[in-house]
Amino acid sequence: MNPDVPDRPYVNAALRIARNLEASEVDWQRFADYLKNKYSKGEVE
């Protein structure tokens, strides 16, 4: 596991949710694509 994960509780939460919902590789790819698209356009919350 990435050494930064323990320092980011939201990453652990996302991984738990994905595990519990049995997220597929396609789900993860869509999520990664969503984030890349969102932040390449300069959107920040």
MDTraj code that builds the backbone (N, CA, C; nanometers):
import mdtraj as md
import numpy as np

residues = "MET ASN PRO ASP VAL PRO ASP ARG PRO TYR VAL ASN ALA ALA LEU ARG ILE ALA ARG ASN LEU GLU ALA SER GLU VAL ASP TRP GLN ARG PHE ALA ASP TYR LEU LYS ASN LYS TYR SER LYS GLY GLU VAL GLU".split()
xyz = np.array([
    [0.0841, -0.1173, 0.0000],
    [0.0000, 0.0000, 0.0000],
    [0.0892, 0.1245, 0.0000],
    [0.0396, 0.2277, -0.0605],
    [0.1102, 0.3547, -0.0659],
    [0.1327, 0.4063, 0.0762],
    [0.2548, 0.4526, 0.1086],
    [0.2811, 0.4997, 0.2451],
    [0.2025, 0.6247, 0.2843],
    [0.1476, 0.6968, 0.1878],
    [0.0695, 0.8167, 0.2188],
    [-0.0727, 0.7845, 0.2642],
    [-0.1197, 0.6652, 0.2394],
    [-0.2588, 0.6294, 0.2691],
    [-0.2929, 0.6447, 0.4175],
    [-0.2101, 0.5981, 0.5102],
    [-0.2468, 0.6134, 0.6518],
    [-0.2639, 0.7596, 0.6954],
    [-0.1994, 0.8517, 0.6264],
    [-0.2096, 0.9939, 0.6604],
    [-0.3317, 1.0603, 0.5996],
    [-0.4068, 0.9869, 0.5215],
    [-0.5241, 1.0428, 0.4537],
    [-0.6460, 0.9548, 0.4812],
    [-0.7203, 0.9852, 0.5881],
    [-0.8336, 0.8995, 0.6254],
    [-0.9400, 0.8902, 0.5175],
    [-0.9533, 0.9920, 0.4332],
    [-1.0530, 0.9872, 0.3263],
    [-1.0178, 0.8820, 0.2221],
    [-0.8893, 0.8522, 0.2069],
    [-0.8485, 0.7463, 0.1138],
    [-0.8934, 0.6117, 0.1690],
    [-0.8694, 0.5902, 0.2974],
    [-0.9150, 0.4651, 0.3602],
    [-1.0657, 0.4515, 0.3509],
    [-1.1379, 0.5609, 0.3721],
    [-1.2841, 0.5566, 0.3636],
    [-1.3281, 0.5190, 0.2223],
    [-1.2649, 0.5784, 0.1221],
    [-1.3002, 0.5477, -0.0172],
    [-1.2710, 0.4018, -0.0498],
    [-1.1584, 0.3516, -0.0032],
    [-1.1244, 0.2115, -0.0278],
    [-1.2236, 0.1174, 0.0403],
    [-1.2646, 0.1507, 0.1622],
    [-1.3634, 0.0687, 0.2337],
    [-1.4962, 0.0657, 0.1599],
    [-1.5410, 0.1824, 0.1154],
    [-1.6676, 0.1901, 0.0415],
    [-1.6590, 0.1067, -0.0853],
    [-1.5498, 0.1229, -0.1591],
    [-1.5330, 0.0476, -0.2835],
    [-1.5317, -0.1027, -0.2567],
    [-1.4644, -0.1425, -0.1506],
    [-1.4605, -0.2855, -0.1154],
    [-1.5993, -0.3362, -0.0793],
    [-1.6694, -0.2606, 0.0044],
    [-1.8018, -0.3037, 0.0493],
    [-1.9026, -0.3100, -0.0650],
    [-1.8854, -0.2241, -0.1625],
    [-1.9770, -0.2227, -0.2773],
    [-1.9268, -0.3092, -0.3927],
    [-1.8129, -0.3747, -0.3699],
    [-1.7517, -0.4610, -0.4714],
    [-1.7282, -0.3859, -0.6025],
    [-1.6650, -0.2687, -0.5911],
    [-1.6337, -0.1877, -0.7090],
    [-1.5446, -0.2669, -0.8041],
    [-1.5757, -0.2550, -0.9308],
    [-1.4998, -0.3267, -1.0333],
    [-1.3847, -0.2398, -1.0846],
    [-1.3023, -0.3002, -1.1664],
    [-1.1941, -0.2250, -1.2306],
    [-1.2510, -0.1125, -1.3167],
    [-1.3640, -0.1384, -1.3808],
    [-1.4305, -0.0355, -1.4624],
    [-1.4751, 0.0808, -1.3738],
    [-1.5299, 0.0504, -1.2561],
    [-1.5704, 0.1556, -1.1623],
    [-1.4511, 0.2431, -1.1245],
    [-1.3387, 0.1796, -1.0921],
    [-1.2193, 0.2548, -1.0540],
    [-1.1683, 0.3391, -1.1703],
    [-1.1740, 0.2846, -1.2901],
    [-1.1274, 0.3611, -1.4057],
    [-1.2153, 0.4834, -1.4282],
    [-1.3456, 0.4652, -1.4140],
    [-1.4373, 0.5794, -1.4285],
    [-1.4083, 0.6858, -1.3235],
    [-1.3826, 0.6424, -1.2007],
    [-1.3512, 0.7358, -1.0928],
    [-1.2217, 0.8115, -1.1230],
    [-1.1191, 0.7402, -1.1669],
    [-0.9922, 0.8040, -1.2013],
    [-1.0110, 0.9016, -1.3169],
    [-1.0866, 0.8619, -1.4171],
    [-1.1136, 0.9503, -1.5312],
    [-1.1891, 1.0747, -1.4872],
    [-1.2861, 1.0572, -1.3977],
    [-1.3632, 1.1699, -1.3452],
    [-1.2702, 1.2699, -1.2762],
    [-1.1822, 1.2196, -1.1895],
    [-1.0917, 1.3093, -1.1180],
    [-0.9949, 1.3790, -1.2128],
    [-0.9390, 1.3047, -1.3077],
    [-0.8474, 1.3665, -1.4044],
    [-0.9175, 1.4757, -1.4821],
    [-1.0382, 1.4487, -1.5266],
    [-1.1149, 1.5458, -1.6036],
    [-1.1491, 1.6676, -1.5177],
    [-1.1927, 1.6440, -1.3964],
    [-1.2319, 1.7528, -1.3069],
    [-1.1145, 1.8464, -1.2792],
    [-1.0008, 1.7922, -1.2454],
    [-0.8888, 1.8756, -1.2045],
    [-0.8059, 1.9265, -1.3214],
    [-0.8192, 1.8672, -1.4382],
    [-0.7495, 1.9221, -1.5548],
    [-0.8194, 2.0483, -1.6032],
    [-0.9454, 2.0660, -1.5624],
    [-1.0215, 2.1855, -1.5992],
    [-1.0095, 2.2942, -1.4930],
    [-0.9326, 2.2676, -1.3893],
    [-0.9113, 2.3668, -1.2861],
    [-1.0213, 2.3784, -1.1832],
    [-1.1119, 2.2815, -1.1788],
    [-1.2193, 2.2854, -1.0795],
    [-1.1634, 2.2457, -0.9434],
    [-1.1905, 2.3251, -0.8446],
    [-1.1492, 2.2931, -0.7082],
    [-1.2634, 2.3283, -0.6153],
    [-1.2929, 2.2381, -0.5238],
    [-1.4014, 2.2640, -0.4279],
    [-1.3469, 2.3322, -0.3055],
])
top = md.Topology()
chain = top.add_chain()
for i, resn in enumerate(residues, 1):
    res = top.add_residue(resn, chain, resSeq=i)
    for name in ("N", "CA", "C"):
        top.add_atom(name, md.element.get_by_symbol(name[0]), res)
traj = md.Trajectory(xyz[None], top)
